[in-house]
Amino acid sequence: MINLTLRQLRYFHALASYGHFGRAADACAVSQPALSMQIKEMEEVLGGPLLERNARQITLTRLGEELVRRVRDILRAVDELGDIARAAQGPLTGVLRIGMIPTIAPYLLPKLIKRFTRAYPEIDLRVRETLTSKLIEELGEGRLDAAILALPVSEPTLTEVPLFDETFLLVRPAADQHQPVPSKKMLRDMKLLLLEEGHCFREQALAFCNMRSPRQDSLDANSLSTLVQMVGAGIGLTLIPEMAAAVETQSAPVSAVRLKHPQPSRTIGMVWRKTSPLAGQLLELSKVVAQAGGKGRKVSF
């Protein structure tokens, strides 16, 4: 019988995720020699190397690649045991790990935390901000309990709950605020500034304008703040979600205006694993998130 400890499995999973002994040790809050020793013990028990080591990074062997897939399932199942216990106790308590995309987190969080504190005083909320693809990956691995993002994600293992719809606003230099609002067709010929590839908001903006890619002389940015500052500098125009307007348009000489119908929009929703024991509590919690959405058009549950 192979005897591996849960601690060893967590150390190995961290090492496979980070590809670096130092970063994995930091994530596990242990010393690098301690982590390295546990990995060596695993290799002795399993009878083969799990890693190819070099000065800069580690690479999984064929045995390591096969093992890490099974370890993820094991760790997720173990974590769900704790969720089962939490679900049986009634209202949510303890640590709750929620992910959000960057075009939502800075603008929804202030309102959301206030409502969370009132509705769930026993929750220790941990927020992770990253791109949609990464959130889905971390949900699948059990590193997140739920995520707030733009729907649909079309992932069969996840439950999707729409919360509210949100309109996009056109941001242009303040000097143009009295000019006619351009049509969707006109936007295709303008210098439309977008978030860099990987952001779902970029794809939504391109889809609205019926564009596969922006103009060749366009510039991409990593945040809505940078986009708005670029518009303020006279470089072009951009689209931003309505929830971001009050924050971002205060720091640059720009104006935000609604486009003519049909107006571009997105549906904000919350997702979690279909197998999560916390599904019932997360559904109730999603209603608090919907209320925090403010002026967005609520979606019926």
Contacts in CASP RR format, 6 or more apart in sequence:
PFRMAT RR
TARGET T0000
AUTHOR 0000-0000-0000
METHOD contacts of the structure
MODEL  1
MINLTLRQLRYFHALASYGHFGRAADACAVSQPALSMQIKEMEEVLGGPL
LERNARQITLTRLGEELVRRVRDILRAVDELGDIARAAQGPLTGVLRIGM
IPTIAPYLLPKLIKRFTRAYPEIDLRVRETLTSKLIEELGEGRLDAAILA
LPVSEPTLTEVPLFDETFLLVRPAADQHQPVPSKKMLRDMKLLLLEEGHC
FREQALAFCNMRSPRQDSLDANSLSTLVQMVGAGIGLTLIPEMAAAVETQ
SAPVSAVRLKHPQPSRTIGMVWRKTSPLAGQLLELSKVVAQAGGKGRKVS
F
2 45 0 8 1.000
2 46 0 8 1.000
3 45 0 8 1.000
4 42 0 8 1.000
4 45 0 8 1.000
4 46 0 8 1.000
6 78 0 8 1.000
7 38 0 8 1.000
8 38 0 8 1.000
8 39 0 8 1.000
8 41 0 8 1.000
8 42 0 8 1.000
9 71 0 8 1.000
9 74 0 8 1.000
9 75 0 8 1.000
10 28 0 8 1.000
10 75 0 8 1.000
11 24 0 8 1.000
11 28 0 8 1.000
11 30 0 8 1.000
11 35 0 8 1.000
11 38 0 8 1.000
11 39 0 8 1.000
12 38 0 8 1.000
12 39 0 8 1.000
12 42 0 8 1.000
12 50 0 8 1.000
12 67 0 8 1.000
12 68 0 8 1.000
12 71 0 8 1.000
13 68 0 8 1.000
13 71 0 8 1.000
13 72 0 8 1.000
13 75 0 8 1.000
14 24 0 8 1.000
14 27 0 8 1.000
14 28 0 8 1.000
14 35 0 8 1.000
15 21 0 8 1.000
15 24 0 8 1.000
15 35 0 8 1.000
15 39 0 8 1.000
15 51 0 8 1.000
15 58 0 8 1.000
16 60 0 8 1.000
16 64 0 8 1.000
16 68 0 8 1.000
16 71 0 8 1.000
17 24 0 8 1.000
17 27 0 8 1.000
18 24 0 8 1.000
18 27 0 8 1.000
19 57 0 8 1.000
19 58 0 8 1.000
20 57 0 8 1.000
20 58 0 8 1.000
21 32 0 8 1.000
21 35 0 8 1.000
21 36 0 8 1.000
21 58 0 8 1.000
22 32 0 8 1.000
22 35 0 8 1.000
24 35 0 8 1.000
25 31 0 8 1.000
25 32 0 8 1.000
25 34 0 8 1.000
25 35 0 8 1.000
28 35 0 8 1.000
39 50 0 8 1.000
39 51 0 8 1.000
42 50 0 8 1.000
43 49 0 8 1.000
43 50 0 8 1.000
46 63 0 8 1.000
46 67 0 8 1.000
48 61 0 8 1.000
48 63 0 8 1.000
49 61 0 8 1.000
49 63 0 8 1.000
50 60 0 8 1.000
50 61 0 8 1.000
50 63 0 8 1.000
50 64 0 8 1.000
50 67 0 8 1.000
51 58 0 8 1.000
51 59 0 8 1.000
51 60 0 8 1.000
51 61 0 8 1.000
51 64 0 8 1.000
52 58 0 8 1.000
52 59 0 8 1.000
52 60 0 8 1.000
52 61 0 8 1.000
60 68 0 8 1.000
72 141 0 8 1.000
75 141 0 8 1.000
75 142 0 8 1.000
76 140 0 8 1.000
76 141 0 8 1.000
76 142 0 8 1.000
79 142 0 8 1.000
80 275 0 8 1.000
80 276 0 8 1.000
80 277 0 8 1.000
82 277 0 8 1.000
83 145 0 8 1.000
83 276 0 8 1.000
83 277 0 8 1.000
83 278 0 8 1.000
84 277 0 8 1.000
86 92 0 8 1.000
86 93 0 8 1.000
86 94 0 8 1.000
86 277 0 8 1.000
86 278 0 8 1.000
86 281 0 8 1.000
87 277 0 8 1.000
87 278 0 8 1.000
87 280 0 8 1.000
87 281 0 8 1.000
90 281 0 8 1.000
91 120 0 8 1.000
91 122 0 8 1.000
91 281 0 8 1.000
92 120 0 8 1.000
92 122 0 8 1.000
92 123 0 8 1.000
92 278 0 8 1.000
92 281 0 8 1.000
92 285 0 8 1.000
93 120 0 8 1.000
93 122 0 8 1.000
93 123 0 8 1.000
94 122 0 8 1.000
94 123 0 8 1.000
94 124 0 8 1.000
95 123 0 8 1.000
95 124 0 8 1.000
95 126 0 8 1.000
96 120 0 8 1.000
96 123 0 8 1.000
96 124 0 8 1.000
96 125 0 8 1.000
96 126 0 8 1.000
96 145 0 8 1.000
96 146 0 8 1.000
96 285 0 8 1.000
97 126 0 8 1.000
97 128 0 8 1.000
97 143 0 8 1.000
97 144 0 8 1.000
97 145 0 8 1.000
97 146 0 8 1.000
98 125 0 8 1.000
98 126 0 8 1.000
98 127 0 8 1.000
98 128 0 8 1.000
98 144 0 8 1.000
98 145 0 8 1.000
98 146 0 8 1.000
98 147 0 8 1.000
98 148 0 8 1.000
99 105 0 8 1.000
99 127 0 8 1.000
99 128 0 8 1.000
99 129 0 8 1.000
99 130 0 8 1.000
99 135 0 8 1.000
99 138 0 8 1.000
99 144 0 8 1.000
99 146 0 8 1.000
99 147 0 8 1.000
99 148 0 8 1.000
99 149 0 8 1.000
100 108 0 8 1.000
100 109 0 8 1.000
100 127 0 8 1.000
100 128 0 8 1.000
100 129 0 8 1.000
100 135 0 8 1.000
100 147 0 8 1.000
100 148 0 8 1.000
100 149 0 8 1.000
101 129 0 8 1.000
101 130 0 8 1.000
101 131 0 8 1.000
101 132 0 8 1.000
101 135 0 8 1.000
101 148 0 8 1.000
101 149 0 8 1.000
101 150 0 8 1.000
101 199 0 8 1.000
101 200 0 8 1.000
101 201 0 8 1.000
102 129 0 8 1.000
102 130 0 8 1.000
102 131 0 8 1.000
102 199 0 8 1.000
102 223 0 8 1.000
102 224 0 8 1.000
103 150 0 8 1.000
103 195 0 8 1.000
103 199 0 8 1.000
103 200 0 8 1.000
103 201 0 8 1.000
103 224 0 8 1.000
103 241 0 8 1.000
103 244 0 8 1.000
104 148 0 8 1.000
104 149 0 8 1.000
104 150 0 8 1.000
104 241 0 8 1.000
104 243 0 8 1.000
104 268 0 8 1.000
105 127 0 8 1.000
105 129 0 8 1.000
106 244 0 8 1.000
106 247 0 8 1.000
107 241 0 8 1.000
107 243 0 8 1.000
107 244 0 8 1.000
107 247 0 8 1.000
108 148 0 8 1.000
108 243 0 8 1.000
108 289 0 8 1.000
108 292 0 8 1.000
108 293 0 8 1.000
109 127 0 8 1.000
111 292 0 8 1.000
111 293 0 8 1.000
111 294 0 8 1.000
112 288 0 8 1.000
112 289 0 8 1.000
112 292 0 8 1.000
113 125 0 8 1.000
114 292 0 8 1.000
115 288 0 8 1.000
115 291 0 8 1.000
115 292 0 8 1.000
116 123 0 8 1.000
116 125 0 8 1.000
116 288 0 8 1.000
119 285 0 8 1.000
119 288 0 8 1.000
120 285 0 8 1.000
120 288 0 8 1.000
128 135 0 8 1.000
128 138 0 8 1.000
128 144 0 8 1.000
130 138 0 8 1.000
131 198 0 8 1.000
131 199 0 8 1.000
131 200 0 8 1.000
132 149 0 8 1.000
132 150 0 8 1.000
132 153 0 8 1.000
132 198 0 8 1.000
132 200 0 8 1.000
133 198 0 8 1.000
135 144 0 8 1.000
135 147 0 8 1.000
135 149 0 8 1.000
136 147 0 8 1.000
136 153 0 8 1.000
136 155 0 8 1.000
136 158 0 8 1.000
136 271 0 8 1.000
138 144 0 8 1.000
139 146 0 8 1.000
139 147 0 8 1.000
139 158 0 8 1.000
139 271 0 8 1.000
139 272 0 8 1.000
139 273 0 8 1.000
140 157 0 8 1.000
140 273 0 8 1.000
142 273 0 8 1.000
145 272 0 8 1.000
145 276 0 8 1.000
145 278 0 8 1.000
145 282 0 8 1.000
146 270 0 8 1.000
146 271 0 8 1.000
146 272 0 8 1.000
146 282 0 8 1.000
146 285 0 8 1.000
146 286 0 8 1.000
147 270 0 8 1.000
147 271 0 8 1.000
147 272 0 8 1.000
148 163 0 8 1.000
148 268 0 8 1.000
148 269 0 8 1.000
148 270 0 8 1.000
148 289 0 8 1.000
149 200 0 8 1.000
149 268 0 8 1.000
149 269 0 8 1.000
149 271 0 8 1.000
150 200 0 8 1.000
150 201 0 8 1.000
150 204 0 8 1.000
150 266 0 8 1.000
150 267 0 8 1.000
150 268 0 8 1.000
150 269 0 8 1.000
151 160 0 8 1.000
151 162 0 8 1.000
151 266 0 8 1.000
151 267 0 8 1.000
151 268 0 8 1.000
151 269 0 8 1.000
151 271 0 8 1.000
152 160 0 8 1.000
152 267 0 8 1.000
153 160 0 8 1.000
153 271 0 8 1.000
155 271 0 8 1.000
157 273 0 8 1.000
157 274 0 8 1.000
157 275 0 8 1.000
158 271 0 8 1.000
158 272 0 8 1.000
158 273 0 8 1.000
158 274 0 8 1.000
159 271 0 8 1.000
159 272 0 8 1.000
159 273 0 8 1.000
159 274 0 8 1.000
159 279 0 8 1.000
160 269 0 8 1.000
160 270 0 8 1.000
160 271 0 8 1.000
161 269 0 8 1.000
161 270 0 8 1.000
161 271 0 8 1.000
161 283 0 8 1.000
161 286 0 8 1.000
161 301 0 8 1.000
162 267 0 8 1.000
162 268 0 8 1.000
162 269 0 8 1.000
162 299 0 8 1.000
163 267 0 8 1.000
163 268 0 8 1.000
163 269 0 8 1.000
163 270 0 8 1.000
163 286 0 8 1.000
163 289 0 8 1.000
163 290 0 8 1.000
163 293 0 8 1.000
163 298 0 8 1.000
163 299 0 8 1.000
164 267 0 8 1.000
164 268 0 8 1.000
164 269 0 8 1.000
164 290 0 8 1.000
164 293 0 8 1.000
164 294 0 8 1.000
164 296 0 8 1.000
164 297 0 8 1.000
164 298 0 8 1.000
164 299 0 8 1.000
165 265 0 8 1.000
165 266 0 8 1.000
165 267 0 8 1.000
165 268 0 8 1.000
165 296 0 8 1.000
165 297 0 8 1.000
165 299 0 8 1.000
166 241 0 8 1.000
166 242 0 8 1.000
166 243 0 8 1.000
166 265 0 8 1.000
166 266 0 8 1.000
166 267 0 8 1.000
166 268 0 8 1.000
166 296 0 8 1.000
166 297 0 8 1.000
167 241 0 8 1.000
167 242 0 8 1.000
167 258 0 8 1.000
167 263 0 8 1.000
167 264 0 8 1.000
167 265 0 8 1.000
167 296 0 8 1.000
168 204 0 8 1.000
168 205 0 8 1.000
168 208 0 8 1.000
168 239 0 8 1.000
168 240 0 8 1.000
168 241 0 8 1.000
168 242 0 8 1.000
168 259 0 8 1.000
168 263 0 8 1.000
168 264 0 8 1.000
168 265 0 8 1.000
168 266 0 8 1.000
169 239 0 8 1.000
169 240 0 8 1.000
169 241 0 8 1.000
169 242 0 8 1.000
169 245 0 8 1.000
169 256 0 8 1.000
169 257 0 8 1.000
169 258 0 8 1.000
169 259 0 8 1.000
170 181 0 8 1.000
170 182 0 8 1.000
170 187 0 8 1.000
170 237 0 8 1.000
170 238 0 8 1.000
170 239 0 8 1.000
170 256 0 8 1.000
170 257 0 8 1.000
170 258 0 8 1.000
170 259 0 8 1.000
171 227 0 8 1.000
171 228 0 8 1.000
171 231 0 8 1.000
171 237 0 8 1.000
171 238 0 8 1.000
171 239 0 8 1.000
171 240 0 8 1.000
171 245 0 8 1.000
171 248 0 8 1.000
171 249 0 8 1.000
171 254 0 8 1.000
171 255 0 8 1.000
171 256 0 8 1.000
172 179 0 8 1.000
172 231 0 8 1.000
172 236 0 8 1.000
172 237 0 8 1.000
172 254 0 8 1.000
172 255 0 8 1.000
172 257 0 8 1.000
173 231 0 8 1.000
173 232 0 8 1.000
173 234 0 8 1.000
173 236 0 8 1.000
173 253 0 8 1.000
173 254 0 8 1.000
173 255 0 8 1.000
174 232 0 8 1.000
174 253 0 8 1.000
174 254 0 8 1.000
174 255 0 8 1.000
175 253 0 8 1.000
176 255 0 8 1.000
177 255 0 8 1.000
177 257 0 8 1.000
181 257 0 8 1.000
181 258 0 8 1.000
181 259 0 8 1.000
181 260 0 8 1.000
182 190 0 8 1.000
182 237 0 8 1.000
182 259 0 8 1.000
183 259 0 8 1.000
183 260 0 8 1.000
184 208 0 8 1.000
184 209 0 8 1.000
184 210 0 8 1.000
184 259 0 8 1.000
184 260 0 8 1.000
184 262 0 8 1.000
187 209 0 8 1.000
187 237 0 8 1.000
188 209 0 8 1.000
188 210 0 8 1.000
188 211 0 8 1.000
190 236 0 8 1.000
190 237 0 8 1.000
191 215 0 8 1.000
191 217 0 8 1.000
191 218 0 8 1.000
191 235 0 8 1.000
191 236 0 8 1.000
191 237 0 8 1.000
192 205 0 8 1.000
192 209 0 8 1.000
192 211 0 8 1.000
192 214 0 8 1.000
192 215 0 8 1.000
192 218 0 8 1.000
192 236 0 8 1.000
192 237 0 8 1.000
192 238 0 8 1.000
192 239 0 8 1.000
193 214 0 8 1.000
193 218 0 8 1.000
193 219 0 8 1.000
193 220 0 8 1.000
193 221 0 8 1.000
193 227 0 8 1.000
193 230 0 8 1.000
193 231 0 8 1.000
193 235 0 8 1.000
193 236 0 8 1.000
193 237 0 8 1.000
193 238 0 8 1.000
194 202 0 8 1.000
194 205 0 8 1.000
194 206 0 8 1.000
194 214 0 8 1.000
194 218 0 8 1.000
194 220 0 8 1.000
194 221 0 8 1.000
194 227 0 8 1.000
194 238 0 8 1.000
195 201 0 8 1.000
195 202 0 8 1.000
195 220 0 8 1.000
195 221 0 8 1.000
195 222 0 8 1.000
195 223 0 8 1.000
195 224 0 8 1.000
195 227 0 8 1.000
196 202 0 8 1.000
196 220 0 8 1.000
196 221 0 8 1.000
196 222 0 8 1.000
197 220 0 8 1.000
201 241 0 8 1.000
201 266 0 8 1.000
202 220 0 8 1.000
204 264 0 8 1.000
204 266 0 8 1.000
205 239 0 8 1.000
205 264 0 8 1.000
206 212 0 8 1.000
206 213 0 8 1.000
206 214 0 8 1.000
208 239 0 8 1.000
208 264 0 8 1.000
214 220 0 8 1.000
219 230 0 8 1.000
219 235 0 8 1.000
221 227 0 8 1.000
221 230 0 8 1.000
224 240 0 8 1.000
224 241 0 8 1.000
224 244 0 8 1.000
224 248 0 8 1.000
225 248 0 8 1.000
225 251 0 8 1.000
227 238 0 8 1.000
227 240 0 8 1.000
228 238 0 8 1.000
228 240 0 8 1.000
228 248 0 8 1.000
228 249 0 8 1.000
228 251 0 8 1.000
228 252 0 8 1.000
228 254 0 8 1.000
229 251 0 8 1.000
229 252 0 8 1.000
230 236 0 8 1.000
230 238 0 8 1.000
231 237 0 8 1.000
231 238 0 8 1.000
231 252 0 8 1.000
231 254 0 8 1.000
232 252 0 8 1.000
232 253 0 8 1.000
232 254 0 8 1.000
233 252 0 8 1.000
239 264 0 8 1.000
240 248 0 8 1.000
240 256 0 8 1.000
241 266 0 8 1.000
242 295 0 8 1.000
242 296 0 8 1.000
243 293 0 8 1.000
243 294 0 8 1.000
243 295 0 8 1.000
243 296 0 8 1.000
245 256 0 8 1.000
249 255 0 8 1.000
249 256 0 8 1.000
267 299 0 8 1.000
268 293 0 8 1.000
269 286 0 8 1.000
269 289 0 8 1.000
270 282 0 8 1.000
270 285 0 8 1.000
270 286 0 8 1.000
270 289 0 8 1.000
272 278 0 8 1.000
272 279 0 8 1.000
272 282 0 8 1.000
276 282 0 8 1.000
283 301 0 8 1.000
286 301 0 8 1.000
287 301 0 8 1.000
290 298 0 8 1.000
290 299 0 8 1.000
END
